[in-house]
């Protein structure tokens, strides 16, 4: 299931700098900057309310652990024992924090 919204209207135009694979020194970074294989915790969703509601329905809510499986051609995430495909644009609106191994 791929969720693509074009154009995605963000509630906030926050753009975090892309730290190296969302390094532990960074508080949060967009899911779109995370390296494949990384496990992260979702901290904030910064999209329109209807998009945020849909992401939560798909299991992509705050405090949820997510593993980025693949980055090309879309971002494939493993969440709640399911794989979800996200556009790069949508992944930018999901702020995550790396989980220490």
Beta strands, then each sheet from edge to edge (+ up, - down):
strand 1: 2-3
strand 2: 29-30
strand 3: 39-45
strand 4: 65-70
strand 5: 75-79
strand 6: 82-86
strand 7: 94-98
sheet 1: 1+ 6+ 5- 4+ 3- 7+ 2-
end
